[in-house]
Amino acid sequence: MLLAHERFELLASAAPDACAVRFRDASLSYGELNARANELSRYLVGSGVRPETPVIVALEPGLEIVVALLGVLKAGGVYVPLDPSYPEARKSAILEDISPAIVLTHSDLLPALPLAGRRAVALDRAAPELARLPDADLNLRLRPEQSAYVFYTSGSTGTPKGVLGSQANLESYLRLARERYGFGSTDVMVALARFSFSISLFELLSPLLAGGTLLVLERAHVLDLERLSETLQQVTCVHAGPSLLRGLLKFIRRRHADFSVFDGVRHASSGGDLVPVDVLASLREVFGQADVFVIYGCSEVSCMGTTYEALRGAPVLKTYVGSPFAGVTLLVADEELRPVPPGEVGEVWLAGPGVVKGYWRREQLTAELFREHAGQRFYRTRDCGRLNDQGLLELLGRSDFQVKLGGMRIELGEIEQQLRRAPGVDNAAVVAKPRPDGEKMLVAYVTRSPGDERSDAERAAALRQHLAEQLPEHMLPARIATLEALPLNLNAKLDRKALQELPLENALPRAGAVRPPRTASERALAALFERALALEGVGLDDHFFDLGGTSSSALQLIVEVQRELGVTLGGLELLREPLEMLAALCDRRSGRPVHDAVGSRSPDPGDVCELFHFGRDQSLFGVLHGPKASSVERAVLVCAPLGHEYLRAHFVLQRLARRLAAQGTPVLRFDYYGCCDSLGESVDATCSRWQSDIVAACGALVQRTGARQVVGVGVRLGATLLASVASVLELSALVLWDPVERGDQHLAELRHAHRARMQSALALGRWLPSWRLSGKEELLGATYSRALLRELNELVLPSASELACPVQRWNTDCAWLDLAHLEDMLPDPGISQTLQRFVDEAASQSVTKVAHSARNEAA
């Protein structure tokens, strides 16, 4: 038996120059990938990794994930992927349970990993050392029964459980897929699944063990339907869950009258959850030249259990999961493994070479769900199903309290355990209920402890925050409701059926007044929010994900907005902006006057704002809060941080700008170059460009307000950039909000765990607490370009003595207080009053001009 990595080595030897993997504009040939994996495997062996030694791999999408996977397999270690975006509590639980010999990661992610003294290797920093090692194959003698990987799934006891697979399981997994679907050297397969899910092995290794090419996409790419649909025109094989496919296929059907651009796709499949008939039919229609399959399995059977081909020429009337792969035994049976007749419902049991060794350090659970029968080892899936007269398997639900959402298994008991541990909760139960779009969502019901006098709204907000610190995004309930008591059946046990039948509350408990929509665009968008989320009373300040939006409902909303309003909103915009701003964006993109949507309708001057483009090629986007008088004494220019803190600061600074505007001080917030590239991913995003953006923004502020004095407010890296051009702008005062002294310090502090938090929110589906973020959370992150990294490392924040204006530094000794807790302070207007007082006490001299470069840029 050739093990997976051994087959890859043969292919690399036969065609070393063939392209193996691509990510963005970078690629590795088979020879290069094999060499880098060999170097890493030698490093691991030299570091004490022996056969069956667990190795944690905590990486985000990139070439390194494939190098790490192959390197661990070649060294005989146990590959254990860990999602960097998981909450710290979950990462700690997995690290404690697996006790890895080593953690492979990236320097950006180190601060967010609760290592507790464990050894970690940042692959980017170790690259020079690895390159000095021999790159020939190790040729270790590994046995098929040795452990190869562990994937953690939801656990009913409140902690995740690890599924332990062998080298033989992995070989079977990939061989069955390759033989059934005919993958070959001309195939290009795209990787869409998160690496912490076992189906990722199908996407990552199937093309590499067939001589084809793997295309790795970052999360933002997966969530951008426009970019994703363009990418699918360049691949031959695609696999995606039904939730992602539903939105993607709707988008494609609206944007492409001719589906022939996708004729290069020859294999299209879905699975992980029940695939609706309409999704399967649409998949077959859009990818007109593809063989369309449903794949059914789970981590415990190496994912390849059964498969069903939706043959062309006949209507899709029912979705089956089909018949077993070669060598797999399928039983629809009772608890004693006695088969039930065709047409009758039973539990699904699977046996074959893919059935894994069991659960990591869970002998009792392994013995409960893995059973020897008739000379074979079966796994009890707890899925309910029935066979038709042709032997095709149809799934009908679960026999336990586990559910599947977005293709991911969720143990409701784990969520319930976390709820019961929260302060003020006496008891809790969670159920999955249908959304209007046909998808399911989690709804939690709690009873309060004696003495808990919080309102339902306060309790729900606190519980959401508590769960967000313990559970991954896909396990967070969309709704949390308080009951006087949980319903019980005649046996005095929880009546889950009664919970299912409880009407879904259409009105969320609110802590304050709701500003209703007033313009046509706002009303239309509010109606789309309400339809997507089964809610009533959506207001201007509501964010889609705060209301319980998920990845699938967000994709559906994007499609509906395009259909009804004729414009396209991005997934990142849905997460970042409240309904009011989204409506203004729709107006601007459709050519309607924006001021009609956001302008003079509100009696609160803090809510009055102007949205406009300015700067080079009109590439900058600004929001001016407050009065637009021809001449004002002072105005404030806000420079938000870049990269990973951009969105977190956006929410906070938006509220601060409204408060200052209400006091009569105009405030300009703006997006840096490219609007969508304030993350520093593009080669066009450089510090020098960002500095020129600030100069242009200052000129635009003066031009629109006639301000005689400009106070600059910079946050984190925004403070560094602003201070570096302060003398050019001739600011009357400069506020450095938690400044950093160097760009490299900023990178070391910020590029870590939750850099992909926003993408995760969209990808996995969750509410997002935009105003109650803990100090260790980030909303968004991306990989800076090499040129930008060099500039950041050279950028030094000028000292106060070098600046020709008064300087106020806030929170210089606390890296997180400013953004983590600012919103908690804002209801007490102390922060805005402090800033206003500082503005009033700023230099008394009048600033009568702004630098010529700023005026020229504005003109």
N, C-alpha and C positions, 0 to 999 in steps of 0.2 A: 504493500500500500504506500503510494506516494502521499506524504503529508502536504498540506496546503502550501507552506513556504517552500517545500522542495519542488513542487510543480512550478512555482514562480521562478525559482532559480534556473530550471531547465529552459523556460521561455526566455529569461534574461540572457542566458548563454547563447540561445539560438538567434535572437534578434535584439542585440544590445542597443541598437540605435532607434528602435521603434519607440514612439511616444507612449509612456505608461500613464502619466497623471498630469493634469493641468489644473491650475488655480489662478484666476485672474490672468495676468500676462506671463506667469511663470510656468515652467513645465520641467518634468524629469523624464528622461528616457528609461527604458528597462534596465540598461546597464548602470545608469546613474542612481536609480532608485535602489537597485540591488546592492550597489557599493555602499550607499549611505546606510542602508539597513544593516549591512554586515558590520560596518564601523560601530554602529550603535549596539549591535548584539555583542560584539567583543568588549565594548565598554561595560555592558551589563554583566557579562560573565566575570570580567575583572573586578566588578564591584560586589561580587558575591551572589549574583542571581544564579540559581541552579534550577533544574527541572522542577516545575510545579511551584516556583516561588512567585507570589503575587507582585505585580508591578502596576501601580496606578498610572493611567495616562489621562491627564487633565489638560486638554488642548482644545482650541477652537478651530474652525475650518481652515485648512491650509495644506501644503505639501507635507508638513511635519506629521500629521496624523497618520498618513500611510507609512512613512518611515518608521514611526514609533510602533505601529501595529506589527509590521513585518519584523522589526528588530526584536520585539519581545518574543514573537513566535520562534524566530531563529535561535534565540538564547534558551528556549525551552521554558520561558517564564509563563505566567498566567496573566493575560491581558485583561485589565480591569478599567474600562473607561469611566471617567467621572466628569459630569457636566459642570464646567466652571460657574454656570449661572444658577446652580442650586443654592438654596439658602444655606447659611453657615451650619445650622444645626444638622441638616441632612448630610452635608459633606463630612461633618465630624462623625456622624453615625456610621457612614460607609468606611471612612478611614479607620475608625476604631474596630469595626467588624472584620475588615480584610487584613489589617496590620501589614501593609506592603513593605517590601524590602527597600523600595525606592519609588519616588514619584517623578514621572516625566512630565514636564510642563514648559511654560514659557515665562520669561522674566516678568512680563506684564502681569501674569496671574499669581505670582508668588505671594503678594501681600494678602490675597483673599483666600488662600488655602490654609485651613486650620491644621498645620502640620504637627504641632505639639512635639517638636524635636525630631520628627521623621526626616530622613534624608530626601532632598528634592534636587533634581537636576533641571536647570533651565536649558533647553536644547539650543536656544539662540546663543547663550553665553558659552556653552560647551562646544559649539561648532568647531573652533580651531583645534581643540584637543581631540575631538572625534576624527577630524580630517587627518590627523597624524597616525591613526591606527590602520592596520592592514584592512583592505576592503575585499579580501577573498572570502568565499563561503566558509563557514565554520564546520559544516558537515557533522554536527552533533548527532549522536545516535539517540533519537527520541522514540519512545514507544507510543503506539496509537492510543493506549488507554490513559496516558498521562494527561493531566489537566491542561487546558489551553486558554480558557477565558471564563470570566464571571461577569454577568450582567445583572444589575440590581433592579428589582421591580417592587411595586407597592406591596406592603405586608399588612395583613389583617391585625397583627398585634400592635401596630403603631410604629413599627420600625421597618425599613426596607429589607428585603431578603435577596440574597445573591443566588443566581442560577449558575451552576457549575458545569461547564461543558468540556469534553475531552478533545484531543487532537483528532480522534476518529470521528467524533460528532461534527467537528468543523469540516473535515474532509468530505463527509457524507453530505452535509449541508450544501456545500458549493458544487459538488459533483452532480447531485440530483438536479439542482437548478440549471447547471450548464448543459446537462444532457437533455432535460425536458424542453428548455427554451432555445437551445442551439446557439449559445453565445460563441462568437468567434473573433478572429483578429481584426476584422473590419468594424467591429462594434465600438460605439462611444456611449458609455452609460453615465448618467448624471446621478450624483449622490445628494439626496434631499433629506434623508432622515437624520435625526440627531444621533451622534455617535454613542450616546448612552443607551440606545435601544438596539436590541439584537438584530433587527432587520438591517441595520447599517452594515453588517458583515456581508450581506447579500449584495449591497450596492458598492461597497468599497473593494471587495475581492473578486466578485464575479468577472468583471472585465479583465482584471490583472491575471487571472488564472485561465483566461481564454486568449491571451495575446492582444486584447483590445486596449482601449483608452478609458481611463476614469476621469470624469470632470467633477471637481469639488467646488461647491458653491457656498459662499458665506450666507448667513441667515438673512441679511437684508436683501440679497439677490433672490432668495427663495420667496420672500414675501412681496416682492415687487412684481406684480402680475405682468406688466409690460415687458420687463427684462426677462422674466422667466419664460414667457411665451416666445420671445426671440431666441433664447437659448435652446428651447426644444426644437427649433428648426435646424439645429446643428448636431443633434444626437440621434442615435438609432434605438436606444433602449431607455425607458423611463418607468419608474415605479413610484407611486405616491399613495398616501392614504386617501380615503374617500372625502374627508373634510376639505383637504387642500384641493383635490380634483374638482369638487363641486364648484367652488369659486373660480378656479382657473379655467375650467371648460366653459363656464358662462361668459367669462371675460373674452376668451378666444372666439366664441360664437358671435359676440357682438362686434369684435374688432376685425374679424377676418371673414370676408364674404367667400373667399376661396381657401379651403383647407388644404389645398395641394402643397402649400409651403411646408406642411408637416409630413409629407410623403416619405421623408427619409427615416421616420420612426417605424421600425419593423416589429418592436416588442413594446407593449404598453400593459402595465399590470397594476392592480390595487389589492389592498388587503389590510389586515390588522384590525378590521372592524367589518360589520355588515356593509356590503357595497350596495347602495340603493339601485334599483332597476334603472332609474333615469340617468344616474351617473355612469353606469355600465354602458347604456345605449349611447350616451353622448361621447364616451371614450372611444367607442367603436366608430362613431361618425367622424369625429375630429381627426383621429389618426387612421385615415382611410386605408392605408397600406399595412397597418400593424396587425399582428396577432394579439388579441386582447384576452388577458387572463385575470382571474381572481386567484390569489394565493392565500391559503389558510394554514395557520400553525401558531406556535407560540415559542417562547424562549426555551421551554422545557423539552420541545421536540425539534430544536434547531430550526424553527420557523417553517420548514418544508414538510407540511403534513399532507394536505390535499391541494389540488388545483383544478380550476374549471376554465375551459376556453369558451368565450362567447362567440361562437361561430357566426360567420356572416351568412346572409340569406334567410335568416329567420328572426322574427321579432324577439326582443328580450322581455319576457313576461314574468320571470322570476329569477332571482339571483341565487345560484348554488355556489358552494365552495368545492364541489366536484368530487373527484375520485382520488385515491391515494397516489403519491409518487411511487416509483418503482422501489420495491423492497419494504414499503411502509404497510403496516396492517392497521385497518380501521375497523373499530367495533362501535356500533350504537347499541348500548347495553344498559342493564340495570347496575346497582351497586355491587352485585356479585359477579359482574362481567358475563352475565347471560344475555346473549343477543336478543333484541326485540325484533318483531317482524317488520318488514318494509312498510312504511307509512305510519308506524307508531313512533312515539317520541321516547327517546332515551338519552343517556349521557354519552358523550363522545370520548372514546378511549383510543389512544394511538400507540403503536409499537413500531420499532424499526431501528435502523442504525443511527437515527438522529436523536433518539431519546437520551437525555443527558444523564450525568452521574447523580445529580440530585441538587440539593440546596446547600450552600456553603455553611457548614457548622450548624445545620438544622436536621439532625438525624431523624427526629420524631416526625417532622413535617415531610421529610423524604419518604419515610416508611408509609405515611398516610396516603400519599398521592401517587407513588410509584409502586406497582404491584406485579409480581411474577404470575403468569397465567399461560398454561399450555406451552411451556417452554420459551415464552417470550416475556420481555419486560415492558409493561404498559404504563402509560401516564394517563391519569384521570384529568381531563381538561376542565371538567365541570361546565362545559358548554352543553346545551341541550340541542338535539337535532333529530332528523329522521332521514331515512333513505327512501328515494323513490324507486319505481320498478326498474329503472335503468342503473341503479346503484349510485346515483348522485346524491351527495350529502347536502342537506339544507339545514342551516342553523336557525334556531328559534329563540335564543336567549341564554340565560345563565341559570344554574341550579343553586348558586350561592349569592352572596351580596357583593360580588365583584361586578364592575361595569367596565365598559370600554368607551372611551371618549377620544375622538381624534386618532384612533388606532392604538391608544395606550391603555393598558390595564390599570385599573384603579381599585384598590381595596377600600370600600367605604368605611370599614372599621378603623383604618389608619387615620382618616380624617376625623372620625368621631372621637378617637382617643385623644387627639390633639385639642379638639374643642373642649372635652371634659377637663383637660388640664389648665384651661384658661381661667383667669380670675373671674368670678361672678357667674360661672356656668355650673348648673347642677347636673344636667343631663343633656345629651345631644344625639341626633340621628341625621343621617344624610341619605338622600335619594337622588336618582337621576330622572329628570323630567324633560319632555320634548319641548323644543323651541318651535316658534312659528315656521322656521325654515326647514324643519324636519330633523335637525341635529338635536343632541341631548345636552342638557346642562345640569350641573350639580346644584342642589338646593339643600341648605342646612337648616334644621330646626333645633332650637335650644330652649331649655327652661332655665330661668335665672335662680341663682342661689339666694337664700334669705339675706336680706340686707342690701342687695344690689338695687340701688334706686336709679340707675342710669336709664335714660330714654332708650327706646328701641334703636333709634338712629345711632346714638353714642355706643351702644353695645355692639351693634353690627360693625361699626367702623373699627372698634378695638379688636374684635375677633378677626376681622380681615387682616389687620396688622399682625396679630399673633400667628395666624396661619401662614402668612407670607414669610415669617421668620423660621418656619419649621418645614414647610412643604414646597415642592416644586410647583411651578405655575399651573401646570395642567391639572393639579389636584385641588385648586382653590375654588370654593363654591361661588357661583354667580350671584346667589341670593342667600341671605341669612335672616331668618325670621324667628321671632320669639313667641313661644306658646306658653300658656299657663301650665300645661302638662302634655307629655307625649301620649298619643293614643295607645291603648293596650287592648289585646284580644281577650277571649274568654279564659285563656290560660295565664292571664296577667303578664304576658310578654309583649314586647313592642310590636305594634300592628303596622308593619311597613306598607301594607296595602292601603290602609287608611291615610297614611302620609301621602302616598301617591295620588290619592283622590282629593286631597285638600286643594282648593283652588289656588292657583298661582297669583300672589299679590301683584297687581299691575301698578301699584303706586309704591315707590320706595319710601321708607321713613326718612324724613328730611329734618336736618338740624336747623335750617333757616329758610328764609323766603326764596322762592324760585323766580328768576326773571324770565317771563314768557317770551317766545319769539314774536316778532312784530312785522318783519318784512316777508315778502313772498318766499325768498330763498331760505330764510330761517325757518319758516313754517314747513316748507317742503322737506328740509333736512331733518327737522324735529320729527316729522311724521315717519320718515325712513328709520330714524333711531328707534322710535316707538314700535314700528312694525318688526324690526329686526330683533328687538329685545323683549317684546311683549310687555311694554311699559306704557304708562300714561304720565303726562305732565313733564316731559323733558324740557329743560330750560337752557338759556343761553350759556350758562357757565358750566354745563355738564360736559364731561369727557366720556367718550364712547366706552372705554375700558373700565372707567370707574363705575359705570352702570351695569357691568357684568358682561361686556362684550368679549368675544373669544376670537381666535384666529379665523375660524370658519365664518362666524357672523360678520367679522370685519371684511373678509373677502366678498361676502355676499353684498354687504353694504356698498363697497366700492363699485360693484357691478350695477346695483340699483341706482346709485348717484349718477353714474355715467348714462344709464338708460333714461332717467327722468329729468336730470338737469343738464345733460349733454356735456359734462366735464368729468375729468378724472382726478380723484383725490388719491394721494399716496398713503400706504399703510402707516408710514412714520408720521404723516400729518394727522391721521386719525388718533394716534396715540398722544401727540404733542398738543394739539389745539382743542380748545373748547368749541362747542357748536357755533358760537357767535363768529369766531375767526374762520371756521370751516365754511360757513355761509358766505363770508366776505371773500374767501378764496374762490369759491364757486362763482360769485358775481364777477370777480376780476377776470377769471379765465373765460367766462362766457361773454365778456365785453360790456356787462352792465355796470353802471356807475357804482363804485364801491361805497361812496359816502352815503348813498341811499340806504345801504345795508347797515352801516356801522355808525353813521354820523349823528345827526342832531336829534335823534329820537328820545334820548334818555335825559331825564332831569339831573342825573348825577354826572357832574363834569368829569369825574374819574373814568367814566365809561365811554367818553367821547374820544375817538381815535381816528387817525387817517392812515390808510395803508397805501404804500407807493413803492415804485422802483426807482433806483437812482444809481449813480456810479458808472463805471466803465461798461458800455454795452447794456446799461440798465440791468446789470446782473445782480445787484444788491436789492434786498427787500427790507423795507423799514416799516415800523409801526410807531407813529407819533401820537402819544397820549396827551390830552389836555388842550388848552386853548391855542389857536393858531393866530394870535394877534400879530399885527404888523411889526410890533416892537414890544418885547418883554425884557424885564431886567435880567432874568437868569433862566437858563434851560439846563437840563441834565442829559448827558450822553452816557448811555449804559453800554459797556462792553462785556458781554457774557463770556464765560470761559469757553474753551474749545474742546473738541473731542468728547471725552467720556462724560464730562459734567454738563455738556451743553443743554440737554433737555431738562435735567433736574433744575438747573439755574433758570431755565425758561419759565417754568411754572412760578417760581418764587419772584423773579424780577418782574413778571407781568403784573402780579398783585401789588408789588411795591410801586411800580410805575403808575398804577391806577390811584394809589393813595396820594402820591406826590401831585399827580395831575388834579386831583380833587382839591388840593390846597392851592392850585393856581400856578404850579410849576410844570411847564411842558417837559416831557421825557421822551427821548427817542431810543427805542430798542431796534436792533437790526440783525439780520442774518449775514454772516460773512460770505465770502466769495462763493458763488454757485448756489447759494441758499441751501441746497441739499448736500453740500460738501463742506460744511463747517466741521466735519469730522476728520479732515486731513487725509482722506484716502487718495485723492487724485494727485497726480504729479503737479497739477496747477495750483494746488493748495500749499502755499509757502508762507513763512512768517513775513517776508517782505510784502507779499500780496495782502495778507491780513492787516499789516500795518497801513498800507495804502487804503484799505477798506475803511479803517478807523478815521483816517484823514478825510475821506469822501463823506463819511457819515456825519462828521462834525460840520463840514460845509453844508450838507443838506439840512441839518438842524438849524443852523444860523439863517439859511436862506428861507426856511419856512416860518421861523418865529421872529426873526430880527433880533435875537437875543444879544444883549451887550456883554453878558458874561456866560461862559459855559463851564459847568462843573462836570468833570469826568469821573465816572464810577466804573471801576474795573474789578472783575471777580476772577480769582485764580489766574490762569494763564491770560485771561483777558486783561487783568491788572498789569501783568508783565508787558504785554503788547502796548497797552495804553500808555504806561509810564515811558516806554521807549520812544514814543512820538509826542510826549506831552509838551516838550519845549517847542516843537514845530507848531502845535495847535494853540499855544499861548493860552492855556486853560487858566481860569481864575482860581480853581482849586481842584485837587485830585484826591479821590477816595480810593484807597487800595484795600479791597475787601478780601481778607485772608490771602495776601500776596505770597508768592513763592519767589525765592531769590534767583532760581535758575530754571530753565526749561527742563533740564534733565531731572531735577528734583520733582517737578510736576509729574513727569512721566513715571518716576519710581513710585510715587504715592498713588497715582490714579489708575494706571492701566492694569487692572486686576479684575477680580471675580465677576462683578456684575456689569462688565463692559457691554455685554450683549443683552442686558435686561429688557430693553424695549423690544428688540427682535424676539426675545423669548416670549414676551407678553403676547405678541401677535402670532408667533408660531405655535404656541401651546395653548393659548386661550386662558385669560385670567382677567380679573379686575386689576386695576393698577392704582395704588394709593398715591396720587400725585402730591399730596400735601402732608403725608405722614411717613416720610422715608427715614429710616434709621441712618445713623452716621456712617455705616459701612456699606451702604448701597450705592450703586451707580445705575443710571438709566440707559446709557448708550455708550458704545465704544467701537472703535475700528482700528485698523492697522495703519499707522502713519506711514507715509511714503519715506523712502530713504533720504531724499533731499530734505524733507521737512524735519526728520530726526536730526540731521546735521545742524540745521538752523536752530532748532530748539536747544540743542546742547551748547550752542554758542551765544544764545540770547541771555543777557544779564539784565536784571532789573536795576535801573539806576537807583542810587541812594537818594534819600530825601534832600541832601545837601546839593545834589547836582540838578535838582529840578527848580524851575523858576516860578513855583507856585506852592501854596500851603499844601501839605500832605497829611492826610488822616489815615492811619492804618487801623483796621479792625481785625480782631481775632488772629493776630499773627502767631499766637502760641497754641492755637487750636485748629487743627486741619479740617475739622468737620462741623464745628458749631454753627458757622454762618449759614450753610445750606441745609444742614440736617434739621435745625430747630428754628430757622427763621420764620417759617409759616406759623409755628406755635406762638411766636411773639407778635405776629402781625395783627391778630384780632385786638390785642392791646396795642394801640398805634404808637407804641414807644419807639419802635425801630424807625418808622417813617418820620416821626418827630425828631429823632436824633439826627437823621440825615438832613431834614429840613433845617434844623438849628445849625448844623454844620455849614449848610449852604448859606444861611443868613450871616454866619460869622466869618465867611470866607473873606478873602482879600477885598478890601474896600475899593481898590482901584478899579476903574471901569475898563473892561476889555472891549476896545472899540473895533478890533479887527481880528480876523482869523488868518492863519498863514495863507499866503498866496496860493499854495498848492491846493489847499482845501477849497478855496473859492473857485479856482479854475476847474477843479474836479466837479464841483456842484454845478457850475455853469455848463 
